[in-house]
Amino acid sequence: MIVRQFLSWVRTAPAGERAEATRALARAWLISDLSDDDRAAAEGGLLLLLDDPSPLVRRAMADVFARSVNAPPAIVRALSVDQPSVAIPILEHSPLLIDADIVDIVATGSCEVQCAVARRVRVPVPVCAAIAEVGSAAAALELIENPGADLARASWDRIVERHGHVPVIREAMLALDGLPAVTRLALAAKLSDSLARFVVTRDWLGAERAGRAVSDARDRSIVDIVAGAREDEMTCLVAHLRASGQLTAGLMLRALLSGNRDLFHHALVDLSGLPLGRVTALVHDRGGASLPALLTRAGLPESTFSAFCAALEAHDEIGFVATVGGVTRLRRRMVERVLTVCEAASAGISQPLLILLRRFATESARDEARVFCDELVAEAARAPMIEEVPACEQALRDLEVCEEVYEPVPAMALSGEVDISSLEEDASDQDAGVVYRFGEGVKASRPRFLDRLALKPRFAEYEPRDAELDDATSLDAEPYQGLPYQAISYQALPHEALPCEDEPCEDWPYIVSSCEPERVEPRFDESASYDSSDREPGFGEPGNAPPAYREPLLSDLLAAA
């Protein structure tokens, strides 16, 4: 009954209201518990709404059914071939579309439709092949940037062949880590051709000179790409180079002079038809005519035999260094060795080969100079700023002296605050090193003081005294003038009676809660002696222990400094 009323109302309702009602009906079909009759009536109404003249109504259905597995298949297929604004949600997200339907849609669809297909969560191999074959450049870019796309090597090659001249596609492909080496070679060739046409069109270089520069750059890129390729890719790489006409004697000589013997061996395998083990044995056996026979069977010019033999001998003598700078320097030494040998035996050497070797020598020297300059710049960047060190050293030293002088002394009772200004006035006429060594002496003598004196807790409430006591053995001797330090002794109370942070005491700033044995602070010019008669003997000590060792005075420390 409700569906019949809806169909009667939808004939005269505005487009916006029809779209909202269609969205509600589609959601009800998906999530509501409808009877079989109501579900059939609702599906009939939705099929009828596929003919609605407003795309808002059809887009509302597409938004609801796009990600659902339980959507009506007939409605989903009808929406997938609708206009792009309606079909894009279905093409991008619907799991009900099969590969054959998607391939047909890609073949007949517009650029927007192809891009929507390329953005699917999973793009199988047939769909990728269809986009690579007939898709636009934008769809190919979406496919390259989609991690769920299953691209075969043939699809990569087809994309490079059709859209390799587009800079955005080249950059996106070269940024991929898993790109096949053959595809990288094809991209390098596309880039070389584009640059050659550009400079020739601009009249910056002639056609012949531009072709030579592009050929050298392509050979260098080939050697670099092959050096980073896997072992299982070497056969395909060499086959691609031979099919594209890039496997030349100059490329093989460049690879050998760069220390890349794998490319040289696989090139001989492809050219001669012999297995890799046989080729490797013939290359290493250079005592007789085996190597020239192998080069002859590979179809290489006879004028290059001496250059290849000299390069192999130089490689065996010099070795191969795995670093970038080492490869550059190694190549220069090998090039110079081969060039010297070829110039000495100029009878059977062609002039084009000598020109090629001289270009190699110039190129290797320039590369080595670039690497050397880069290393110098990097070393200069890592060097410390020496001119700023003296300015910082004095500040750090002053900070260290302050930390040593003002460091709080543990396990000592201070009856008042230390007059820091007096210390600074006394040390103003002396070198800062004296103060530093004084702090070190105090720091070194403090542990010995605590170890030798027995801690006998006694309680004595602090009472400030005005009169100066002359008795050096008095327990309340006041400190000498110039270093306002006054030692007190007390006996620790039980844990309950000790002052705590929760109940502050008014006299707490003048009382330091630390235990110290009974001692006497002498005057500056008096000798110090401690009465150890009432000190309890330690473990394993006789009852009458000798007097404790005298602690160094400030005058002693200053004199020692």
HELIX and SHEET records of a PDB file:
HELIX    1   1 ILE A    2  VAL A   10  1                                   9    
HELIX    2   2 ALA A   15  ILE A   31  1                                  17    
HELIX    3   3 ASP A   36  LEU A   49  1                                  14    
HELIX    4   4 PRO A   55  PHE A   65  1                                  11    
HELIX    5   5 PRO A   73  SER A   80  1                                   8    
HELIX    6   6 PRO A   84  HIS A   93  1                                  10    
HELIX    7   7 ASP A   99  THR A  108  1                                  10    
HELIX    8   8 CYS A  111  ALA A  118  1                                   8    
HELIX    9   9 VAL A  125  VAL A  134  1                                  10    
HELIX   10  10 ALA A  137  GLU A  145  1                                   9    
HELIX   11  11 ARG A  153  HIS A  163  1                                  11    
HELIX   12  12 PRO A  167  LEU A  174  1                                   8    
HELIX   13  13 ALA A  181  THR A  201  1                                  21    
HELIX   14  14 ALA A  207  ALA A  227  1                                  21    
HELIX   15  15 GLU A  231  GLU A  233  5                                   3    
HELIX   16  16 MET A  234  ALA A  243  1                                  10    
HELIX   17  17 ALA A  249  LEU A  257  1                                   9    
HELIX   18  18 ARG A  261  SER A  272  1                                  12    
HELIX   19  19 LEU A  276  HIS A  284  1                                   9    
HELIX   20  20 SER A  290  ARG A  297  1                                   8    
HELIX   21  21 GLU A  302  THR A  304  5                                   3    
HELIX   22  22 PHE A  305  ILE A  318  1                                  14    
HELIX   23  23 VAL A  324  ALA A  344  1                                  21    
HELIX   24  24 GLN A  351  ARG A  382  1                                  32    
HELIX   25  25 ILE A  386  GLU A  388  5                                   3    
HELIX   26  26 VAL A  389  VAL A  405  1                                  17    
HELIX   27  27 ILE A  420  ALA A  427  1                                   8    
HELIX   28  28 ALA A  432  ARG A  452  1                                  21    
HELIX   29  29 TRP A  508  TYR A  510  5                                   3    
HELIX   30  30 LEU A  554  ALA A  560  1                                   7    
END                                                                             
